[in-house]
Amino acid sequence: MRAIVLICVLLFSTAALAQTRSRTTTRRSTQSSKTQKPSAQQAGMEVKTAGATKVADQIKNLTTFLYLLGGVAKEMDAQEAASKSGQGSPTIERNKAKLKSAFEDFRVGLDQLEIHFRNTPELQPYYVKLVGSASGAATAEDQANAGHAGQAGHTLLTVVNRLADLLVAMR
């Protein structure tokens, strides 16, 4: 009788160990799938952070440019007034060309930023807030080319506001 009880105890204990081992194996595979999800989530956050950094860089560049534009626009207006009175300066055309080039660079940069957001799946939800920035920069470029640097600066301020709103949405 003792032998039968001993055999039953041994059989039940090995069955219990077998069940524990299979659960452990299942747990390990579940844990590995859980670790994969955060890494994919982390990659998405890294893409989002990189996109926000690009937006922040554009804001920094635009605000620095706008700060300097005020003085340049006043100087160009004074130079044009002097050239109309017969005291022409060869630097006027050079300054206009540099200013036009700067506005064009901002338009191109914002266009590339819009394309990046549109083509990156993690950034597509934020594209709606960004769209129109490049066209605003194009409008400012046209205004600068027409000799209205002050208006162009105000137009770029609306672009900066749009970019700031985008950063707020991305946090």
C-alpha positions in Angstrom: 0.0 0.0 0.0 2.8 2.3 0.8 4.4 1.6 -2.5 1.2 2.6 -4.3 0.9 5.9 -2.3 4.6 6.6 -3.0 4.1 5.9 -6.8 1.0 8.2 -6.8 2.9 11.0 -5.0 5.8 10.7 -7.5 3.4 10.7 -10.5 1.5 13.7 -9.2 4.6 15.7 -8.4 6.1 15.1 -11.9 2.8 16.1 -13.4 2.8 19.3 -11.3 6.4 20.1 -12.3 5.6 19.5 -16.0 2.7 22.0 -15.8 4.9 24.6 -14.0 7.6 24.3 -16.7 5.1 24.8 -19.6 3.7 27.8 -17.9 7.2 29.2 -17.4 7.9 28.7 -21.1 4.7 30.5 -22.0 5.5 33.4 -19.6 8.9 33.8 -21.2 7.5 34.0 -24.7 4.9 36.5 -23.4 7.6 38.6 -21.8 9.6 38.7 -25.0 6.6 40.0 -26.9 6.1 42.6 -24.3 9.6 43.8 -24.6 9.2 44.1 -28.4 6.2 46.4 -28.1 8.0 49.1 -26.0 10.9 49.0 -28.4 8.6 49.7 -31.3 6.9 52.4 -29.2 10.3 53.8 -28.3 11.3 54.0 -32.0 8.1 55.9 -32.7 8.9 58.3 -30.0 12.4 58.8 -31.4 11.0 59.7 -34.8 8.5 62.1 -33.2 11.4 63.7 -31.2 13.5 64.0 -34.3 10.5 65.7 -36.1 10.0 68.1 -33.2 13.7 68.9 -33.3 13.4 69.8 -37.0 10.5 72.1 -36.3 12.3 73.7 -33.4 15.3 74.3 -35.7 13.1 76.0 -38.2 11.6 78.2 -35.5 15.1 79.2 -34.3 16.3 80.1 -37.7 13.1 82.0 -38.6 13.1 84.0 -35.4 16.8 84.9 -35.7 16.2 86.0 -39.3 13.1 88.0 -38.4 15.1 89.8 -35.7 17.7 90.8 -38.2 15.2 91.6 -40.9 13.9 94.6 -39.1 17.3 96.4 -39.2 18.0 95.2 -42.8 14.7 96.4 -44.1 15.1 99.9 -42.5 18.6 100.1 -44.0 17.4 99.0 -47.4 14.6 101.6 -47.3 17.1 104.3 -46.4 19.4 103.2 -49.2 16.6 103.2 -51.8 15.5 106.7 -50.6 19.1 107.8 -51.1 19.3 106.2 -54.5 16.2 108.1 -55.6 17.8 111.4 -54.6 20.8 110.6 -56.8 23.1 109.0 -54.2 22.9 105.4 -55.5 24.7 102.6 -53.7 26.0 99.4 -55.4 25.2 97.5 -52.2 21.4 97.9 -52.6 21.1 95.3 -55.3 23.5 92.9 -53.5 21.5 93.2 -50.3 18.2 92.6 -52.2 19.7 89.5 -53.7 20.8 88.2 -50.4 17.4 88.9 -48.9 15.6 87.1 -51.7 17.9 84.2 -51.3 17.2 84.0 -47.6 13.4 84.0 -48.2 13.9 81.3 -50.8 15.9 79.2 -48.5 13.2 79.3 -45.8 10.6 78.4 -48.4 12.6 75.4 -49.5 13.4 74.3 -46.0 9.7 74.4 -44.9 8.7 72.6 -48.1 11.1 69.8 -47.2 9.8 69.7 -43.6 6.2 69.3 -44.9 7.3 66.5 -47.2 9.1 64.8 -44.3 6.1 65.0 -42.1 3.7 63.8 -44.9 5.9 60.8 -45.7 6.8 59.7 -42.2 4.0 57.5 -40.7 4.7 58.5 -37.1 4.5 62.3 -38.0 1.5 62.2 -40.3 -1.0 63.0 -37.6 0.8 66.3 -37.1 1.1 67.1 -40.8 -2.3 68.9 -40.7 -0.8 71.5 -38.3 2.2 72.0 -40.5 0.6 72.2 -43.9 0.6 75.7 -45.3 3.9 76.7 -43.7 5.7 76.4 -47.0 3.0 78.4 -48.9 3.3 81.1 -46.2 7.0 81.2 -46.8 6.4 81.4 -50.6 4.0 84.4 -50.0 6.7 86.1 -47.9 9.2 85.4 -50.6 6.9 87.0 -53.2 6.4 90.0 -50.9 10.2 90.4 -50.4 10.8 90.1 -54.2 8.3 92.9 -54.7 10.3 95.1 -52.3 7.9 94.7 -49.3 10.3 93.3 -46.7 8.2 94.5 -43.8 5.1 92.7 -45.0 7.2 89.6 -45.8 8.4 89.6 -42.2 4.9 89.8 -40.9 3.9 86.9 -43.1 6.9 84.8 -41.8 5.6 85.6 -38.2 2.4 83.7 -39.1 4.6 80.8 -40.2 6.5 80.8 -36.9 3.1 80.8 -35.0 2.0 77.8 -37.0 5.3 76.0 -36.2 4.9 76.8 -32.5 1.4 75.5 -32.5 2.7 72.3 -34.1 5.3 71.9 -31.4 2.6 72.2 -28.7 0.5 69.5 -30.4 3.5 67.2 -30.6 4.3 67.2 -26.9 
